[in-house]
Amino acid sequence: METKYGVKGNILDGIFFTENEIPNTNIVKHLHVEISRQNSNLTEVKKELVRQAKNLGAVAIMNFKYGQKKHSTLALLSFKWDTESWHGEGDAVNI
């Protein structure tokens, strides 16, 4: 963990992630990623969020939330490759 922009978080590929709100920011866009591929993990989710944030010119993702979701039985019948998926979301921001 490190402190940047007055809040604690971590950096992946140049993008700062924090579960907190960063003061005095400009929200560029709310991002959401879901990966339902077998053997996916949180790092893959964060790398996709990094790719999207960089494409928007953002420097950080605040209000970052993540977790795993179990697919419903109905969803499993519609070509899901795994029984669970990783998801992550947050606000891409400029400081």
N, C-alpha and C positions, 0 to 999 in steps of 0.2 A: 504494500500500500504506500502511496505517496500523496502528498498534498499539492494541489494545483488549483488555481482559480479560487482559492479559499475553501475547497472541499477535498475530502479524501477519495481516492479512486486508484485506477491503474491504467497503464498505457499499452495499447496493442497496435503495432505498425503505425505509430505516430498519432493515433486518435486516443484521447483521454476518455475513459469510461467512469462514470460515477452514478451511484444510486440516488444521489442527492440532487437538489436543484442548484444550479450555478447562478449566483446573482449577476445582474446586468448583462444578460445574454440576449441574443436574437435567435429565436427558434426558426430554423430553416425548414424543417419538415419532421413529422413524427415517422419513425421507421419501425417496421415490424418484419421479423424473419421467422419462418418455421421450416425446419428440416425434418422430414419424416423418413429419411433414408436410414437403413440399418447401420449400426455402429457409428452414428453421428455423435457429436459432443458439443459442449458449450463453446469450445474454441472455434469450431466451424461456424457457429451462429455469430460469434463476435467478428470473425473475419469477413463474413458477408455484410454485417453492419458497417464495418470499417470501409469496405468497398463502396457501399452506398453513400456513406458520409463523405468520403473523399470526392466522389462524383458530384456532390452538392457543394463542395468547397467548405465543409464544416471542419471544425478542429476538435470537437468533443461530442460525446453523447451523454446527456444527463437524464435523470429519472429512469435509469436503466433497470429493467426487470427481466428476469429469465426463469426458466424452469422446464420441466418435462410434463407432457400431457399424455395420458393413456387414450388411445383411440377407442371410440365406441365400436361395438360389434358391427353396427351398420357401416361404419367407415372402413372397417377391416375388409368388408365384402367389396368395397369399391377400389380395389387395387392399391392398398397401402402396403408398403414393403415391410413394415415393422409394426409392432404393437404399440409403440410409443414414439413421440416426436419431441425434439428440442425446440423451444421458441425463445425469442428475445425481442425486446422492444425498448425504445427510448427516443428522446428528442435530439435530433442532430442540431447543433448550435454553433454560432460564431460568437467570439468574445469581443 
